[in-house]
Structures are given as C-alpha cells and as structure tokens.
Amino acid sequence: MAYIIEADSCTACAACADVCPSGAISVAKSGANYVIDAEKCVDCAACESGCPSGAIKAGA
C-alpha cells in the first residue's frame, strides 16, 4: 500500500520523518513539505498515525 502526503495539509513539522523506521520520508524538492519514497516504505503506517495534521493518507 502506498501512502501519500497531502501538500495542502502538511505543516512540514517533520513528525512523520522522525517516526519512519525505514527513512522513507524526506523534504520535498520544493522544501515546503515532505514526500514518501514508495520503494523505501515498509507500510508500517507509523507516519499516518504520527502526523499531527492528518496529512498522510493510505493511497492505492
């Protein structure tokens, strides 16, 4: 399952990157928010539950 970060909801607080055990989350090239590398993601959902703004959703 892929996870997506909704850019409009992301506050760039880094909580998701801090809880990600596989290091799959990094700052986007724009520097305004974060992105998830689907190849590194282990589908643990730590980012989804750790995001205080609810910006991370399970995708297709």
C-alpha distance matrix in Angstrom:
0.0 3.8 6.7 10.0 13.5 16.0 19.0 21.5 20.5 20.0 23.3 22.7 23.6 21.5 20.4 16.8 17.9 20.3 17.9 15.3 16.2 15.0 16.6 13.7 15.2 18.4 20.9 20.5 23.3 24.9 25.2 24.5 21.0 18.1 15.2 12.0 12.2 8.8 11.0 12.1 9.1 8.9 6.3 9.7 9.7 13.2 13.1 12.3 15.1 17.3 17.5 21.0 20.7 17.5 16.3 12.7 10.4 6.8 6.6 6.2
3.8 0.0 3.8 6.7 10.3 12.9 15.6 18.4 17.7 17.0 20.3 19.6 20.9 18.9 18.4 14.6 15.7 18.5 16.7 14.0 15.5 14.1 14.9 11.5 12.4 15.4 17.5 16.9 19.7 21.2 21.6 20.9 17.6 14.6 11.6 8.7 9.2 6.3 9.5 10.7 7.9 9.3 7.3 10.5 9.8 12.8 11.7 11.2 14.6 16.1 15.8 19.2 18.6 15.7 13.9 10.4 8.6 6.0 5.1 6.1
6.7 3.8 0.0 3.8 6.9 9.8 12.6 15.3 14.2 13.4 16.7 16.2 17.4 15.7 15.1 11.5 13.0 15.9 14.3 12.1 14.5 13.6 13.8 10.6 10.5 13.4 15.2 14.8 18.0 19.1 19.1 18.1 14.5 11.8 9.4 7.1 9.1 7.7 11.2 11.5 8.4 10.2 7.9 10.1 8.2 10.7 8.8 8.0 11.7 13.0 12.2 15.6 14.9 12.1 10.2 6.6 5.6 4.4 5.1 8.0
10.0 6.7 3.8 0.0 3.8 6.3 9.0 11.8 11.3 10.7 14.2 13.9 15.8 14.7 14.7 11.5 13.1 16.4 15.5 13.7 16.6 15.7 15.0 11.7 10.5 12.5 13.4 12.4 15.6 16.1 16.4 15.1 11.7 9.6 7.5 6.8 9.6 9.2 13.0 13.4 11.0 13.5 11.5 13.4 11.1 12.9 10.0 9.2 13.0 13.7 11.8 14.8 13.3 11.0 8.1 5.6 5.5 6.4 6.2 9.3
13.5 10.3 6.9 3.8 0.0 3.8 5.9 8.8 8.0 6.9 10.4 10.4 12.5 11.9 12.3 9.7 11.6 14.8 14.6 13.4 16.9 16.4 15.0 12.2 9.8 11.1 11.3 10.5 13.9 13.9 13.7 11.9 8.5 7.0 6.4 7.4 10.9 11.7 15.3 15.1 13.0 15.6 13.9 15.0 12.3 13.0 9.6 9.0 12.4 12.3 9.7 12.3 10.5 8.9 5.4 4.5 6.6 9.0 9.6 12.9
16.0 12.9 9.8 6.3 3.8 0.0 3.8 5.5 5.5 6.2 9.9 11.0 13.5 13.9 14.5 12.6 14.7 17.7 17.7 17.0 20.5 20.2 18.7 15.9 13.3 14.1 13.4 12.0 15.0 14.1 14.3 11.7 9.0 9.2 9.2 10.9 14.3 15.0 18.7 18.8 16.6 19.2 17.2 18.3 15.2 16.1 12.6 11.3 14.4 14.4 11.2 12.8 10.0 8.7 5.1 6.3 7.7 10.7 10.8 14.1
19.0 15.6 12.6 9.0 5.9 3.8 0.0 3.8 5.4 5.1 8.3 9.2 12.4 13.2 14.7 13.4 14.9 17.9 18.7 18.1 21.7 21.2 19.1 16.6 13.5 13.2 11.6 9.9 12.5 10.8 11.1 8.3 6.4 7.9 8.9 11.7 15.0 16.5 19.9 19.9 18.4 21.3 19.8 20.8 18.0 18.3 14.6 14.0 16.9 16.1 12.7 13.9 11.0 11.0 7.4 9.3 11.3 14.3 14.2 17.2
21.5 18.4 15.3 11.8 8.8 5.5 3.8 0.0 3.8 5.8 8.2 10.5 13.3 15.1 16.2 15.5 17.5 20.1 20.9 20.8 24.5 24.4 22.4 20.0 16.9 16.6 14.7 13.2 15.5 13.3 13.5 10.0 9.0 11.2 12.6 15.3 18.7 20.0 23.5 23.4 21.6 24.3 22.5 23.2 20.0 20.2 16.6 15.5 17.9 17.3 13.6 13.8 10.3 10.8 7.9 10.9 12.7 16.0 16.1 19.2
20.5 17.7 14.2 11.3 8.0 5.5 5.4 3.8 0.0 3.8 6.4 9.2 11.1 13.0 13.4 13.0 15.5 17.8 18.2 18.6 22.4 22.8 21.1 19.0 15.8 16.1 14.7 14.1 17.1 15.2 14.6 11.1 9.3 10.9 12.6 14.8 18.5 19.7 23.2 22.7 20.5 22.8 20.7 21.0 17.5 17.4 14.0 12.6 14.6 14.0 10.2 10.1 6.5 7.2 5.0 8.6 10.9 14.5 15.5 19.0
20.0 17.0 13.4 10.7 6.9 6.2 5.1 5.8 3.8 0.0 3.8 5.6 7.8 9.4 10.4 10.1 12.2 14.5 15.5 15.8 19.6 20.0 17.9 16.2 12.7 12.6 11.2 11.2 14.4 12.9 11.6 8.5 6.0 7.5 10.0 12.4 16.1 17.9 21.2 20.2 18.4 20.9 19.4 19.5 16.3 15.7 12.0 11.7 13.7 12.3 8.7 9.2 6.7 8.0 5.3 8.1 11.3 14.8 15.9 19.5
23.3 20.3 16.7 14.2 10.4 9.9 8.3 8.2 6.4 3.8 0.0 3.8 5.4 8.3 9.7 10.7 12.5 14.1 15.7 16.8 20.5 21.3 18.8 17.8 14.1 13.5 11.6 12.4 15.2 13.4 11.3 8.2 6.8 9.0 12.3 14.9 18.5 20.7 23.7 22.3 20.7 23.1 21.9 21.5 18.5 17.2 13.7 13.9 15.1 12.9 9.5 9.0 7.2 9.9 8.4 11.2 14.7 18.1 19.6 23.2
22.7 19.6 16.2 13.9 10.4 11.0 9.2 10.5 9.2 5.6 3.8 0.0 3.8 5.5 8.2 9.0 9.7 11.6 13.8 14.5 18.2 18.6 15.8 15.1 11.3 10.1 8.1 9.7 12.6 11.4 8.7 6.7 4.8 6.4 10.2 12.9 16.1 18.8 21.4 19.8 18.7 21.3 20.7 20.4 17.9 16.2 12.8 14.0 15.4 12.8 10.0 10.5 9.7 11.9 10.0 11.7 15.4 18.4 19.8 23.2
23.6 20.9 17.4 15.8 12.5 13.5 12.4 13.3 11.1 7.8 5.4 3.8 0.0 3.8 5.6 8.0 8.9 9.5 11.9 13.5 17.0 18.2 15.7 15.7 12.1 11.5 10.4 12.8 15.8 15.0 11.9 10.3 8.5 9.1 12.6 14.5 17.8 20.3 22.7 20.6 19.2 21.4 20.8 19.8 17.3 15.0 12.0 13.5 14.1 10.8 8.7 8.7 9.2 11.8 11.0 12.6 16.3 19.3 21.3 24.9
21.5 18.9 15.7 14.7 11.9 13.9 13.2 15.1 13.0 9.4 8.3 5.5 3.8 0.0 3.8 5.4 5.2 6.2 8.9 10.1 13.5 14.5 11.9 12.3 8.9 8.6 8.5 11.6 14.8 14.9 11.8 11.2 8.7 7.8 10.7 12.0 15.0 17.6 19.6 17.2 16.1 18.2 18.1 17.1 15.2 12.7 9.9 12.3 13.2 9.8 8.6 10.0 11.1 12.8 11.7 12.1 15.8 18.1 20.2 23.5
20.4 18.4 15.1 14.7 12.3 14.5 14.7 16.2 13.4 10.4 9.7 8.2 5.6 3.8 0.0 3.8 5.5 5.1 6.5 8.8 12.1 14.0 12.3 12.8 10.1 11.0 11.8 14.6 18.1 18.2 15.4 14.4 11.5 10.2 12.5 13.0 16.0 18.0 20.1 17.5 15.7 17.1 16.6 14.9 12.9 9.9 7.7 10.0 10.0 6.3 6.0 7.6 9.8 11.1 11.1 11.1 14.6 16.8 19.4 22.9
16.8 14.6 11.5 11.5 9.7 12.6 13.4 15.5 13.0 10.1 10.7 9.0 8.0 5.4 3.8 0.0 3.8 5.4 5.4 6.2 9.9 11.3 9.9 9.6 7.1 9.1 10.7 13.1 16.7 17.4 15.1 14.4 10.9 8.5 9.8 9.5 12.6 14.3 16.5 14.1 12.1 13.7 13.0 11.8 9.8 7.5 4.5 7.4 8.6 5.8 5.6 8.8 10.3 10.4 9.7 8.6 11.8 13.6 16.1 19.4
17.9 15.7 13.0 13.1 11.6 14.7 14.9 17.5 15.5 12.2 12.5 9.7 8.9 5.2 5.5 3.8 0.0 3.8 5.5 5.2 8.5 9.3 6.9 7.6 5.1 6.6 8.8 11.8 15.1 16.4 13.9 14.1 11.0 8.2 9.3 9.0 11.3 13.7 15.3 12.4 11.4 13.4 13.8 12.9 11.9 9.5 7.3 10.7 12.0 9.2 9.4 12.3 13.7 14.0 12.8 11.5 14.6 16.0 18.0 21.0
20.3 18.5 15.9 16.4 14.8 17.7 17.9 20.1 17.8 14.5 14.1 11.6 9.5 6.2 5.1 5.4 3.8 0.0 3.8 5.8 8.2 10.3 8.6 10.4 8.7 9.9 11.9 15.2 18.4 19.5 16.6 16.8 14.0 11.7 13.1 12.7 14.7 16.9 18.1 14.8 13.8 14.9 15.4 13.7 12.9 9.7 8.5 12.0 12.1 8.8 10.1 12.3 14.7 15.3 15.0 13.9 17.0 18.4 20.8 23.9
17.9 16.7 14.3 15.5 14.6 17.7 18.7 20.9 18.2 15.5 15.7 13.8 11.9 8.9 6.5 5.4 5.5 3.8 0.0 3.8 6.2 9.1 8.8 10.2 9.4 11.9 14.3 17.2 20.6 21.8 19.3 19.2 15.9 13.2 13.9 12.6 14.6 15.9 17.2 13.9 12.1 12.5 12.6 10.3 9.7 6.2 6.3 9.7 9.5 6.9 9.2 12.0 14.6 14.4 14.6 12.8 15.3 16.2 19.1 22.0
15.3 14.0 12.1 13.7 13.4 17.0 18.1 20.8 18.6 15.8 16.8 14.5 13.5 10.1 8.8 6.2 5.2 5.8 3.8 0.0 3.8 5.6 5.6 6.7 6.9 10.0 13.2 15.7 18.9 20.7 18.7 18.9 15.5 12.2 11.9 9.8 11.2 12.4 13.4 10.1 8.5 9.1 9.9 8.4 8.6 6.2 6.1 9.8 10.7 9.0 10.8 14.2 16.1 15.4 14.8 12.3 14.5 14.7 17.1 19.6
16.2 15.5 14.5 16.6 16.9 20.5 21.7 24.5 22.4 19.6 20.5 18.2 17.0 13.5 12.1 9.9 8.5 8.2 6.2 3.8 0.0 3.8 5.8 7.9 9.6 12.5 16.0 18.5 21.5 23.6 21.7 22.3 19.0 15.5 14.9 12.3 12.6 13.4 13.4 9.8 8.8 8.3 10.2 8.5 10.2 8.1 9.3 12.7 13.3 12.0 14.3 17.6 19.8 18.8 18.4 15.7 17.4 17.0 19.2 21.3
15.0 14.1 13.6 15.7 16.4 20.2 21.2 24.4 22.8 20.0 21.3 18.6 18.2 14.5 14.0 11.3 9.3 10.3 9.1 5.6 3.8 0.0 3.8 5.4 8.3 11.1 14.8 17.0 19.6 22.2 20.7 21.7 18.5 14.8 13.4 10.5 9.8 10.7 10.1 6.3 6.4 6.9 9.7 9.4 11.4 10.4 10.8 14.1 15.5 14.5 16.1 19.7 21.2 20.1 19.1 16.2 17.6 16.8 18.4 20.1
16.6 14.9 13.8 15.0 15.0 18.7 19.1 22.4 21.1 17.9 18.8 15.8 15.7 11.9 12.3 9.9 6.9 8.6 8.8 5.6 5.8 3.8 0.0 3.8 5.6 7.7 11.4 13.8 16.3 18.9 17.2 18.5 15.6 12.0 11.0 9.0 8.6 10.8 10.6 7.1 7.8 9.7 12.0 12.0 13.0 11.5 10.8 14.3 16.0 14.3 15.3 18.6 20.0 19.4 17.9 15.5 17.6 17.5 18.9 20.9
13.7 11.5 10.6 11.7 12.2 15.9 16.6 20.0 19.0 16.2 17.8 15.1 15.7 12.3 12.8 9.6 7.6 10.4 10.2 6.7 7.9 5.4 3.8 0.0 3.8 6.7 10.3 11.8 14.5 17.1 16.0 17.0 13.9 10.1 8.2 5.5 5.0 7.3 7.8 5.0 5.3 8.4 10.2 11.2 11.7 11.3 9.9 12.8 15.3 14.2 14.5 18.1 18.8 17.8 15.8 13.2 14.9 14.6 15.5 17.4
15.2 12.4 10.5 10.5 9.8 13.3 13.5 16.9 15.8 12.7 14.1 11.3 12.1 8.9 10.1 7.1 5.1 8.7 9.4 6.9 9.6 8.3 5.6 3.8 0.0 3.8 7.1 9.0 12.2 14.2 12.8 13.5 10.3 6.6 5.6 4.5 6.3 9.2 10.8 8.6 8.2 11.3 12.1 12.7 12.1 11.2 8.7 11.6 14.2 12.5 12.1 15.4 15.8 15.4 13.2 11.2 13.7 14.4 15.4 18.0
18.4 15.4 13.4 12.5 11.1 14.1 13.2 16.6 16.1 12.6 13.5 10.1 11.5 8.6 11.0 9.1 6.6 9.9 11.9 10.0 12.5 11.1 7.7 6.7 3.8 0.0 3.8 6.3 9.1 11.3 9.6 11.1 8.6 5.4 5.6 6.7 8.0 11.6 12.9 11.1 11.6 14.9 15.9 16.5 15.8 14.6 11.8 14.6 17.1 14.9 14.0 16.8 16.9 17.1 14.5 13.4 16.2 17.4 18.1 20.5
20.9 17.5 15.2 13.4 11.3 13.4 11.6 14.7 14.7 11.2 11.6 8.1 10.4 8.5 11.8 10.7 8.8 11.9 14.3 13.2 16.0 14.8 11.4 10.3 7.1 3.8 0.0 3.8 6.5 8.0 5.8 7.6 5.9 4.3 6.2 9.0 10.7 14.3 16.0 14.6 15.0 18.3 19.0 19.6 18.4 17.2 14.0 16.3 18.7 16.4 14.7 16.9 16.4 17.2 14.3 14.2 17.2 19.0 19.4 22.1
20.5 16.9 14.8 12.4 10.5 12.0 9.9 13.2 14.1 11.2 12.4 9.7 12.8 11.6 14.6 13.1 11.8 15.2 17.2 15.7 18.5 17.0 13.8 11.8 9.0 6.3 3.8 0.0 3.8 5.3 5.2 6.7 5.6 4.9 5.5 8.9 10.5 13.8 15.8 15.3 15.7 19.4 19.7 20.9 19.6 19.1 15.7 17.4 20.3 18.4 16.3 18.5 17.3 17.7 14.3 14.3 16.9 18.6 18.3 20.7
23.3 19.7 18.0 15.6 13.9 15.0 12.5 15.5 17.1 14.4 15.2 12.6 15.8 14.8 18.1 16.7 15.1 18.4 20.6 18.9 21.5 19.6 16.3 14.5 12.2 9.1 6.5 3.8 0.0 3.8 5.3 8.0 8.6 8.6 8.9 12.0 12.7 16.0 17.6 17.5 18.5 22.2 22.9 24.3 23.1 22.7 19.4 21.1 24.1 22.2 20.0 22.0 20.7 21.3 17.8 17.9 20.3 21.9 21.2 23.2
24.9 21.2 19.1 16.1 13.9 14.1 10.8 13.3 15.2 12.9 13.4 11.4 15.0 14.9 18.2 17.4 16.4 19.5 21.8 20.7 23.6 22.2 18.9 17.1 14.2 11.3 8.0 5.3 3.8 0.0 3.8 5.4 7.4 9.1 10.3 14.0 15.4 18.5 20.5 20.4 20.9 24.6 24.7 26.0 24.3 23.8 20.3 21.5 24.3 22.4 19.8 21.2 19.5 20.4 17.0 17.9 20.4 22.5 21.9 24.2
25.2 21.6 19.1 16.4 13.7 14.3 11.1 13.5 14.6 11.6 11.3 8.7 11.9 11.8 15.4 15.1 13.9 16.6 19.3 18.7 21.7 20.7 17.2 16.0 12.8 9.6 5.8 5.2 5.3 3.8 0.0 3.8 5.8 7.7 10.1 13.6 15.5 18.8 20.8 20.0 20.3 23.8 24.1 24.8 23.1 22.1 18.5 20.2 22.6 20.2 17.7 19.0 17.7 19.1 16.1 17.1 20.1 22.4 22.5 25.2
24.5 20.9 18.1 15.1 11.9 11.7 8.3 10.0 11.1 8.5 8.2 6.7 10.3 11.2 14.4 14.4 14.1 16.8 19.2 18.9 22.3 21.7 18.5 17.0 13.5 11.1 7.6 6.7 8.0 5.4 3.8 0.0 3.8 7.2 10.1 13.8 16.4 19.3 21.9 21.2 20.8 24.1 23.8 24.4 22.2 21.3 17.6 18.6 20.9 18.8 15.8 16.6 14.8 16.4 13.4 15.1 18.1 20.9 21.1 24.0
21.0 17.6 14.5 11.7 8.5 9.0 6.4 9.0 9.3 6.0 6.8 4.8 8.5 8.7 11.5 10.9 11.0 14.0 15.9 15.5 19.0 18.5 15.6 13.9 10.3 8.6 5.9 5.6 8.6 7.4 5.8 3.8 0.0 3.8 7.0 10.6 13.5 16.3 19.0 18.1 17.4 20.6 20.1 20.7 18.4 17.6 13.8 14.9 17.3 15.3 12.5 13.9 12.3 13.4 10.3 11.5 14.7 17.4 17.8 20.9
18.1 14.6 11.8 9.6 7.0 9.2 7.9 11.2 10.9 7.5 9.0 6.4 9.1 7.8 10.2 8.5 8.2 11.7 13.2 12.2 15.5 14.8 12.0 10.1 6.6 5.4 4.3 4.9 8.6 9.1 7.7 7.2 3.8 0.0 3.8 7.0 10.0 12.8 15.4 14.4 13.7 16.9 16.7 17.4 15.5 14.8 11.2 12.8 15.5 13.6 11.4 13.7 12.8 13.2 10.1 10.0 13.1 15.2 15.8 18.8
15.2 11.6 9.4 7.5 6.4 9.2 8.9 12.6 12.6 10.0 12.3 10.2 12.6 10.7 12.5 9.8 9.3 13.1 13.9 11.9 14.9 13.4 11.0 8.2 5.6 5.6 6.2 5.5 8.9 10.3 10.1 10.1 7.0 3.8 0.0 3.8 6.6 9.3 12.0 11.6 11.0 14.5 14.4 15.8 14.4 14.4 11.1 12.6 15.9 14.7 12.9 15.8 14.9 14.3 11.1 9.8 12.1 13.3 13.4 15.9
12.0 8.7 7.1 6.8 7.4 10.9 11.7 15.3 14.8 12.4 14.9 12.9 14.5 12.0 13.0 9.5 9.0 12.7 12.6 9.8 12.3 10.5 9.0 5.5 4.5 6.7 9.0 8.9 12.0 14.0 13.6 13.8 10.6 7.0 3.8 0.0 3.8 5.9 8.8 8.2 7.2 10.8 10.9 12.6 11.7 12.2 9.6 11.3 14.6 13.9 13.0 16.5 16.1 14.8 12.0 9.6 11.2 11.4 11.6 13.9
12.2 9.2 9.1 9.6 10.9 14.3 15.0 18.7 18.5 16.1 18.5 16.1 17.8 15.0 16.0 12.6 11.3 14.7 14.6 11.2 12.6 9.8 8.6 5.0 6.3 8.0 10.7 10.5 12.7 15.4 15.5 16.4 13.5 10.0 6.6 3.8 0.0 3.8 5.5 5.5 6.2 10.0 11.1 13.4 13.6 14.3 12.3 14.3 17.5 17.0 16.5 20.1 19.8 18.4 15.8 13.1 14.1 13.6 13.2 14.6
8.8 6.3 7.7 9.2 11.7 15.0 16.5 20.0 19.7 17.9 20.7 18.8 20.3 17.6 18.0 14.3 13.7 16.9 15.9 12.4 13.4 10.7 10.8 7.3 9.2 11.6 14.3 13.8 16.0 18.5 18.8 19.3 16.3 12.8 9.3 5.9 3.8 0.0 3.8 5.5 5.0 8.3 9.0 12.1 12.5 14.2 12.8 14.1 17.4 17.7 17.5 21.2 20.9 18.8 16.4 13.3 13.2 11.7 11.0 11.6
11.0 9.5 11.2 13.0 15.3 18.7 19.9 23.5 23.2 21.2 23.7 21.4 22.7 19.6 20.1 16.5 15.3 18.1 17.2 13.4 13.4 10.1 10.6 7.8 10.8 12.9 16.0 15.8 17.6 20.5 20.8 21.9 19.0 15.4 12.0 8.8 5.5 3.8 0.0 3.8 5.7 8.2 10.3 13.2 14.7 16.1 15.2 17.0 20.0 20.1 20.3 24.1 24.2 22.2 20.0 16.8 16.8 15.0 14.4 14.5
12.1 10.7 11.5 13.4 15.1 18.8 19.9 23.4 22.7 20.2 22.3 19.8 20.6 17.2 17.5 14.1 12.4 14.8 13.9 10.1 9.8 6.3 7.1 5.0 8.6 11.1 14.6 15.3 17.5 20.4 20.0 21.2 18.1 14.4 11.6 8.2 5.5 5.5 3.8 0.0 3.8 6.4 9.2 11.3 13.0 13.6 13.1 15.5 18.1 17.7 18.4 22.2 22.8 21.2 19.2 16.1 16.7 15.3 15.6 16.4
9.1 7.9 8.4 11.0 13.0 16.6 18.4 21.6 20.5 18.4 20.7 18.7 19.2 16.1 15.7 12.1 11.4 13.8 12.1 8.5 8.8 6.4 7.8 5.3 8.2 11.6 15.0 15.7 18.5 20.9 20.3 20.8 17.4 13.7 11.0 7.2 6.2 5.0 5.7 3.8 0.0 3.8 5.6 7.9 9.3 10.4 10.1 12.1 14.7 14.9 15.7 19.5 20.1 18.1 16.5 13.1 13.4 11.9 12.7 13.9
8.9 9.3 10.2 13.5 15.6 19.2 21.3 24.3 22.8 20.9 23.1 21.3 21.4 18.2 17.1 13.7 13.4 14.9 12.5 9.1 8.3 6.9 9.7 8.4 11.3 14.9 18.3 19.4 22.2 24.6 23.8 24.1 20.6 16.9 14.5 10.8 10.0 8.3 8.2 6.4 3.8 0.0 3.8 5.6 8.4 9.8 10.9 12.6 14.5 15.2 16.7 20.5 21.6 19.3 18.4 14.8 14.6 12.6 13.9 14.8
6.3 7.3 7.9 11.5 13.9 17.2 19.8 22.5 20.7 19.4 21.9 20.7 20.8 18.1 16.6 13.0 13.8 15.4 12.6 9.9 10.2 9.7 12.0 10.2 12.1 15.9 19.0 19.7 22.9 24.7 24.1 23.8 20.1 16.7 14.4 10.9 11.1 9.0 10.3 9.2 5.6 3.8 0.0 3.8 5.6 8.3 9.3 9.9 12.0 13.5 14.9 18.5 19.4 16.7 16.1 12.3 11.6 9.2 11.0 12.2
9.7 10.5 10.1 13.4 15.0 18.3 20.8 23.2 21.0 19.5 21.5 20.4 19.8 17.1 14.9 11.8 12.9 13.7 10.3 8.4 8.5 9.4 12.0 11.2 12.7 16.5 19.6 20.9 24.3 26.0 24.8 24.4 20.7 17.4 15.8 12.6 13.4 12.1 13.2 11.3 7.9 5.6 3.8 0.0 3.8 5.5 7.9 8.9 9.8 11.2 13.4 16.9 18.4 16.0 16.1 12.6 12.4 10.8 13.5 15.2
9.7 9.8 8.2 11.1 12.3 15.2 18.0 20.0 17.5 16.3 18.5 17.9 17.3 15.2 12.9 9.8 11.9 12.9 9.7 8.6 10.2 11.4 13.0 11.7 12.1 15.8 18.4 19.6 23.1 24.3 23.1 22.2 18.4 15.5 14.4 11.7 13.6 12.5 14.7 13.0 9.3 8.4 5.6 3.8 0.0 3.8 5.4 5.2 6.5 8.4 10.2 13.6 14.8 12.2 12.6 9.2 9.1 8.2 11.5 14.0
13.2 12.8 10.7 12.9 13.0 16.1 18.3 20.2 17.4 15.7 17.2 16.2 15.0 12.7 9.9 7.5 9.5 9.7 6.2 6.2 8.1 10.4 11.5 11.3 11.2 14.6 17.2 19.1 22.7 23.8 22.1 21.3 17.6 14.8 14.4 12.2 14.3 14.2 16.1 13.6 10.4 9.8 8.3 5.5 3.8 0.0 3.8 5.5 5.4 5.8 8.5 11.8 13.9 12.1 12.8 10.0 11.2 11.4 14.6 17.4
13.1 11.7 8.8 10.0 9.6 12.6 14.6 16.6 14.0 12.0 13.7 12.8 12.0 9.9 7.7 4.5 7.3 8.5 6.3 6.1 9.3 10.8 10.8 9.9 8.7 11.8 14.0 15.7 19.4 20.3 18.5 17.6 13.8 11.2 11.1 9.6 12.3 12.8 15.2 13.1 10.1 10.9 9.3 7.9 5.4 3.8 0.0 3.8 5.5 4.9 5.9 9.7 11.1 9.6 9.5 7.0 9.1 10.1 13.1 16.3
12.3 11.2 8.0 9.2 9.0 11.3 14.0 15.5 12.6 11.7 13.9 14.0 13.5 12.3 10.0 7.4 10.7 12.0 9.7 9.8 12.7 14.1 14.3 12.8 11.6 14.6 16.3 17.4 21.1 21.5 20.2 18.6 14.9 12.8 12.6 11.3 14.3 14.1 17.0 15.5 12.1 12.6 9.9 8.9 5.2 5.5 3.8 0.0 3.8 5.5 5.6 8.9 9.7 7.1 7.7 5.0 6.3 7.7 11.2 14.6
15.1 14.6 11.7 13.0 12.4 14.4 16.9 17.9 14.6 13.7 15.1 15.4 14.1 13.2 10.0 8.6 12.0 12.1 9.5 10.7 13.3 15.5 16.0 15.3 14.2 17.1 18.7 20.3 24.1 24.3 22.6 20.9 17.3 15.5 15.9 14.6 17.5 17.4 20.0 18.1 14.7 14.5 12.0 9.8 6.5 5.4 5.5 3.8 0.0 3.8 5.7 7.9 10.0 8.0 10.0 8.3 9.5 10.8 14.5 17.8
17.3 16.1 13.0 13.7 12.3 14.4 16.1 17.3 14.0 12.3 12.9 12.8 10.8 9.8 6.3 5.8 9.2 8.8 6.9 9.0 12.0 14.5 14.3 14.2 12.5 14.9 16.4 18.4 22.2 22.4 20.2 18.8 15.3 13.6 14.7 13.9 17.0 17.7 20.1 17.7 14.9 15.2 13.5 11.2 8.4 5.8 4.9 5.5 3.8 0.0 3.8 6.2 9.0 8.5 10.0 9.0 11.4 13.2 16.6 20.0
17.5 15.8 12.2 11.8 9.7 11.2 12.7 13.6 10.2 8.7 9.5 10.0 8.7 8.6 6.0 5.6 9.4 10.1 9.2 10.8 14.3 16.1 15.3 14.5 12.1 14.0 14.7 16.3 20.0 19.8 17.7 15.8 12.5 11.4 12.9 13.0 16.5 17.5 20.3 18.4 15.7 16.7 14.9 13.4 10.2 8.5 5.9 5.6 5.7 3.8 0.0 3.8 5.5 5.4 6.6 6.7 9.8 12.5 15.5 19.2
21.0 19.2 15.6 14.8 12.3 12.8 13.9 13.8 10.1 9.2 9.0 10.5 8.7 10.0 7.6 8.8 12.3 12.3 12.0 14.2 17.6 19.7 18.6 18.1 15.4 16.8 16.9 18.5 22.0 21.2 19.0 16.6 13.9 13.7 15.8 16.5 20.1 21.2 24.1 22.2 19.5 20.5 18.5 16.9 13.6 11.8 9.7 8.9 7.9 6.2 3.8 0.0 3.8 5.7 7.9 9.5 12.3 15.4 18.3 22.1
20.7 18.6 14.9 13.3 10.5 10.0 11.0 10.3 6.5 6.7 7.2 9.7 9.2 11.1 9.8 10.3 13.7 14.7 14.6 16.1 19.8 21.2 20.0 18.8 15.8 16.9 16.4 17.3 20.7 19.5 17.7 14.8 12.3 12.8 14.9 16.1 19.8 20.9 24.2 22.8 20.1 21.6 19.4 18.4 14.8 13.9 11.1 9.7 10.0 9.0 5.5 3.8 0.0 3.8 5.4 8.3 11.0 14.6 17.0 20.8
17.5 15.7 12.1 11.0 8.9 8.7 11.0 10.8 7.2 8.0 9.9 11.9 11.8 12.8 11.1 10.4 14.0 15.3 14.4 15.4 18.8 20.1 19.4 17.8 15.4 17.1 17.2 17.7 21.3 20.4 19.1 16.4 13.4 13.2 14.3 14.8 18.4 18.8 22.2 21.2 18.1 19.3 16.7 16.0 12.2 12.1 9.6 7.1 8.0 8.5 5.4 5.7 3.8 0.0 3.8 5.6 7.6 11.1 13.7 17.4
16.3 13.9 10.2 8.1 5.4 5.1 7.4 7.9 5.0 5.3 8.4 10.0 11.0 11.7 11.1 9.7 12.8 15.0 14.6 14.8 18.4 19.1 17.9 15.8 13.2 14.5 14.3 14.3 17.8 17.0 16.1 13.4 10.3 10.1 11.1 12.0 15.8 16.4 20.0 19.2 16.5 18.4 16.1 16.1 12.6 12.8 9.5 7.7 10.0 10.0 6.6 7.9 5.4 3.8 0.0 3.8 6.5 10.2 12.0 15.7
12.7 10.4 6.6 5.6 4.5 6.3 9.3 10.9 8.6 8.1 11.2 11.7 12.6 12.1 11.1 8.6 11.5 13.9 12.8 12.3 15.7 16.2 15.5 13.2 11.2 13.4 14.2 14.3 17.9 17.9 17.1 15.1 11.5 10.0 9.8 9.6 13.1 13.3 16.8 16.1 13.1 14.8 12.3 12.6 9.2 10.0 7.0 5.0 8.3 9.0 6.7 9.5 8.3 5.6 3.8 0.0 3.8 7.0 9.2 12.9
10.4 8.6 5.6 5.5 6.6 7.7 11.3 12.7 10.9 11.3 14.7 15.4 16.3 15.8 14.6 11.8 14.6 17.0 15.3 14.5 17.4 17.6 17.6 14.9 13.7 16.2 17.2 16.9 20.3 20.4 20.1 18.1 14.7 13.1 12.1 11.2 14.1 13.2 16.8 16.7 13.4 14.6 11.6 12.4 9.1 11.2 9.1 6.3 9.5 11.4 9.8 12.3 11.0 7.6 6.5 3.8 0.0 3.8 6.1 9.8
6.8 6.0 4.4 6.4 9.0 10.7 14.3 16.0 14.5 14.8 18.1 18.4 19.3 18.1 16.8 13.6 16.0 18.4 16.2 14.7 17.0 16.8 17.5 14.6 14.4 17.4 19.0 18.6 21.9 22.5 22.4 20.9 17.4 15.2 13.3 11.4 13.6 11.7 15.0 15.3 11.9 12.6 9.2 10.8 8.2 11.4 10.1 7.7 10.8 13.2 12.5 15.4 14.6 11.1 10.2 7.0 3.8 0.0 3.8 7.0
6.6 5.1 5.1 6.2 9.6 10.8 14.2 16.1 15.5 15.9 19.6 19.8 21.3 20.2 19.4 16.1 18.0 20.8 19.1 17.1 19.2 18.4 18.9 15.5 15.4 18.1 19.4 18.3 21.2 21.9 22.5 21.1 17.8 15.8 13.4 11.6 13.2 11.0 14.4 15.6 12.7 13.9 11.0 13.5 11.5 14.6 13.1 11.2 14.5 16.6 15.5 18.3 17.0 13.7 12.0 9.2 6.1 3.8 0.0 3.8
6.2 6.1 8.0 9.3 12.9 14.1 17.2 19.2 19.0 19.5 23.2 23.2 24.9 23.5 22.9 19.4 21.0 23.9 22.0 19.6 21.3 20.1 20.9 17.4 18.0 20.5 22.1 20.7 23.2 24.2 25.2 24.0 20.9 18.8 15.9 13.9 14.6 11.6 14.5 16.4 13.9 14.8 12.2 15.2 14.0 17.4 16.3 14.6 17.8 20.0 19.2 22.1 20.8 17.4 15.7 12.9 9.8 7.0 3.8 0.0
